[in-house]
Amino acid sequence: MAGLFAGVLLQRAGWQVKIFERSEGELASRGAGIATHDELYAAFAQAGVTLSAAMGVESTGRVTFARDGSVIGRLPMRQIMTSWGLMYRFLRAQCATGDYVGAMSVIDLAQDADGVTLFLGDGGRHRADYVIAADGLRSTIRGKLMPEVGLRYGGYVAWRGLANECDLPPAVLDELAGRMAFCLPPDEHMLGYLVAGPDDRLTPGERWYNWVWYRPAPADTVLPDLLTDDNGYLHAQGIPPPLLRDEHVAAMRRDAARLLCPQFGAVVAATARPFIQPIWDVCAPRFIDGRVLLIGDAACTARPHIGLGVSKAADDAARLAAALDEPASARDAALAEWEAGRLRFARAAMAQSRRLGSYIGASGDASAAAHYRLPAQVMAQVAAAHPRQYLEDVDA
Ligand SMILES: Cc1cc2nc3c(=O)[nH]c(=O)nc-3n(C[C@H](O)[C@H](O)[C@H](O)COP(=O)(O)OP(=O)(O)OC[C@H]3O[C@@H](n4cnc5c(N)ncnc54)[C@H](O)[C@@H]3O)c2cc1C
């Protein structure tokens, strides 16, 4: 998403752009639900895309359910919840075909005073004035330039899934539709909301219910077992959904029936193929290295509780495109200012996301954990519509 935003914005500003994407084919089926923010709409507008409410499903507020299904808190908060695939298709359609090279990995790079040479997976090279590293959490480019920057495991995983809206019992759907819902088992946290369904369908009855259940998974015991497939192979960087062992899915389903409110129990039961993502922290100490510029998760990955990953990626790209648009004589100063602003924002977002996750697995600071597990705090701050008010050193 960060790379597509940067590519589209820079093309519009008159730059010649090439996007190299390691994956083959379309990526539209990859993601799940995404909360939208002002920064995301601003970046789309800068990219020439006018968005409307048809971008997603409106949520008017938040609700927290107790284990027995009773409501223990409500909070009004208007927000459009969209899906990763829908946004991906919007952006991909803006990209000139020949400028997007799929199934092409960047393997290495070398830079000098005039430009950067990328070494590609097919043995080819590509020379550019600048390279924008938008290659995600496990960025190859960050690894080459800053090998000392490692990923830090948060101590828990996110179980995720999409259930067909029409597979939910009507009484359950009635309680979940139109709001972001939470349930907070001890040291755990589940949330869910409706998003566009297959083929971006927004018609009631044809949407998906997107859910995320954060559960402790100690690094030396539970995590490696979760990431090991039926053949005994450990997928340390994340297990592809089809390889997740059935026994783990079955155990998660049993736990859902035991620990979650009945509304979420029904959602998990209606989800055909849940998947897991371990939660990591990583932040590069600088976002500029010579003529290489880091954006999105490659620059800094905040935990998903803040719900800002895509909006931050869009904002990184939009502000970078504006800085690069400065005349050559003023560009270095504009880039330095861009980097200082984005470092400040990324560090604040990462700190807030760690606070929000501090009680999961009870591994964080005990007094912070006690505060952030309160339903009122969870409903106000998790994936907030206006998160800047919770970020330190960032204008609200
Ligand atoms: C459980 C969970 C829930 C989340 N929920 C939300 C949410 O509600 N809202 C939200 O905004 N965000 C959410 N996120 C975060 C969001 O998914 C990311 O922050 C966002 O996708 C950042 O995008 P990116 O473009 O920087 O990186 P990525 O999406 O990782 O994209 C990087 C791209 O680079 C490609 N690539 C990697 N290496 C190479 C290489 N060497 N050569 C060529 N191509 C390469 C990859 O194939 C990929 O397409 C969530 C994340 C998780 C784990």
The ligand as an SDF file (V2000), in Angstrom:
LIG
                    3D

 53 58  0  0  0  0  0  0  0  0999 V2000
   -3.2720   -8.1370   12.7570 C   0  0  0  0  0  0  0  0  0  0  0  0
   -3.0840   -6.8780   11.9510 C   0  0  0  0  0  0  0  0  0  0  0  0
   -4.1470   -5.9930   11.8450 C   0  0  0  0  0  0  0  0  0  0  0  0
   -3.9790   -4.7860   11.1340 C   0  0  0  0  0  0  0  0  0  0  0  0
   -5.0240   -3.9400   11.0750 N   0  0  0  0  0  0  0  0  0  0  0  0
   -4.8820   -2.7510   10.4740 C   0  0  0  0  0  0  0  0  0  0  0  0
   -5.9400   -1.7900   10.4480 C   0  0  0  0  0  0  0  0  0  0  0  0
   -7.0520   -1.9720   10.9620 O   0  0  0  0  0  0  0  0  0  0  0  0
   -5.7080   -0.6080    9.8560 N   0  0  0  0  0  0  0  0  0  0  0  0
   -4.5210   -0.3360    9.2760 C   0  0  0  0  0  0  0  0  0  0  0  0
   -4.3920    0.7720    8.7560 O   0  0  0  0  0  0  0  0  0  0  0  0
   -3.5050   -1.2110    9.2700 N   0  0  0  0  0  0  0  0  0  0  0  0
   -3.6370   -2.3970    9.8610 C   0  0  0  0  0  0  0  0  0  0  0  0
   -2.5930   -3.2730    9.8720 N   0  0  0  0  0  0  0  0  0  0  0  0
   -1.2810   -2.8380    9.3470 C   0  0  0  0  0  0  0  0  0  0  0  0
   -1.2030   -2.7840    7.8530 C   0  0  0  0  0  0  0  0  0  0  0  0
   -1.4750   -4.0520    7.3030 O   0  0  0  0  0  0  0  0  0  0  0  0
    0.2150   -2.3150    7.4280 C   0  0  0  0  0  0  0  0  0  0  0  0
    0.6470   -1.3170    8.2970 O   0  0  0  0  0  0  0  0  0  0  0  0
    0.1850   -1.7520    6.0480 C   0  0  0  0  0  0  0  0  0  0  0  0
   -0.1670   -2.7840    5.1500 O   0  0  0  0  0  0  0  0  0  0  0  0
    1.5540   -1.1450    5.6540 C   0  0  0  0  0  0  0  0  0  0  0  0
    1.7900   -1.3440    4.3480 O   0  0  0  0  0  0  0  0  0  0  0  0
    3.2310   -1.3440    3.6640 P   0  0  0  0  0  0  0  0  0  0  0  0
    2.9030   -1.0430    2.2480 O   0  0  0  0  0  0  0  0  0  0  0  0
    4.1970   -0.4730    4.3750 O   0  0  0  0  0  0  0  0  0  0  0  0
    3.8020   -2.8140    3.8170 O   0  0  0  0  0  0  0  0  0  0  0  0
    3.2520   -4.1860    3.2230 P   0  0  0  0  0  0  0  0  0  0  0  0
    1.7700   -4.1790    3.1660 O   0  0  0  0  0  0  0  0  0  0  0  0
    3.9270   -5.2760    3.9880 O   0  0  0  0  0  0  0  0  0  0  0  0
    3.7700   -4.1930    1.7140 O   0  0  0  0  0  0  0  0  0  0  0  0
    5.1170   -4.4350    1.3690 C   0  0  0  0  0  0  0  0  0  0  0  0
    5.1630   -4.9630   -0.0510 C   0  0  0  0  0  0  0  0  0  0  0  0
    6.5030   -5.1040   -0.4540 O   0  0  0  0  0  0  0  0  0  0  0  0
    6.6570   -6.3560   -1.1330 C   0  0  0  0  0  0  0  0  0  0  0  0
    8.0500   -6.7590   -0.9420 N   0  0  0  0  0  0  0  0  0  0  0  0
    8.6450   -7.1420    0.2140 C   0  0  0  0  0  0  0  0  0  0  0  0
    9.9420   -7.3950    0.0050 N   0  0  0  0  0  0  0  0  0  0  0  0
   10.1860   -7.1470   -1.3080 C   0  0  0  0  0  0  0  0  0  0  0  0
   11.3630   -7.2150   -2.1020 C   0  0  0  0  0  0  0  0  0  0  0  0
   12.5460   -7.5830   -1.6020 N   0  0  0  0  0  0  0  0  0  0  0  0
   11.2580   -6.8840   -3.4200 N   0  0  0  0  0  0  0  0  0  0  0  0
   10.0550   -6.4850   -3.9510 C   0  0  0  0  0  0  0  0  0  0  0  0
    8.9120   -6.4230   -3.2320 N   0  0  0  0  0  0  0  0  0  0  0  0
    8.9850   -6.7390   -1.9080 C   0  0  0  0  0  0  0  0  0  0  0  0
    5.6620   -7.2720   -0.4670 C   0  0  0  0  0  0  0  0  0  0  0  0
    5.3170   -8.3690   -1.2940 O   0  0  0  0  0  0  0  0  0  0  0  0
    4.5000   -6.3240   -0.1960 C   0  0  0  0  0  0  0  0  0  0  0  0
    3.5830   -6.2960   -1.2790 O   0  0  0  0  0  0  0  0  0  0  0  0
   -2.7310   -4.4810   10.5340 C   0  0  0  0  0  0  0  0  0  0  0  0
   -1.6660   -5.3960   10.6100 C   0  0  0  0  0  0  0  0  0  0  0  0
   -1.8390   -6.5800   11.3080 C   0  0  0  0  0  0  0  0  0  0  0  0
   -0.6850   -7.5380   11.4060 C   0  0  0  0  0  0  0  0  0  0  0  0
  1  2  1  0
  2  3  1  0
  2 52  2  0
  3  4  2  0
  4  5  1  0
  4 50  1  0
  5  6  2  0
  6  7  1  0
  6 13  1  0
  7  8  2  0
  7  9  1  0
  9 10  1  0
 10 11  2  0
 10 12  1  0
 12 13  2  0
 13 14  1  0
 14 15  1  0
 14 50  1  0
 15 16  1  0
 16 17  1  0
 16 18  1  0
 18 19  1  0
 18 20  1  0
 20 21  1  0
 20 22  1  0
 22 23  1  0
 23 24  1  0
 24 25  2  0
 24 26  1  0
 24 27  1  0
 27 28  1  0
 28 29  2  0
 28 30  1  0
 28 31  1  0
 31 32  1  0
 32 33  1  0
 33 34  1  0
 33 48  1  0
 34 35  1  0
 35 36  1  0
 35 46  1  0
 36 37  1  0
 36 45  1  0
 37 38  2  0
 38 39  1  0
 39 40  1  0
 39 45  2  0
 40 41  1  0
 40 42  2  0
 42 43  1  0
 43 44  2  0
 44 45  1  0
 46 47  1  0
 46 48  1  0
 48 49  1  0
 50 51  2  0
 51 52  1  0
 52 53  1  0
M  END
$$$$
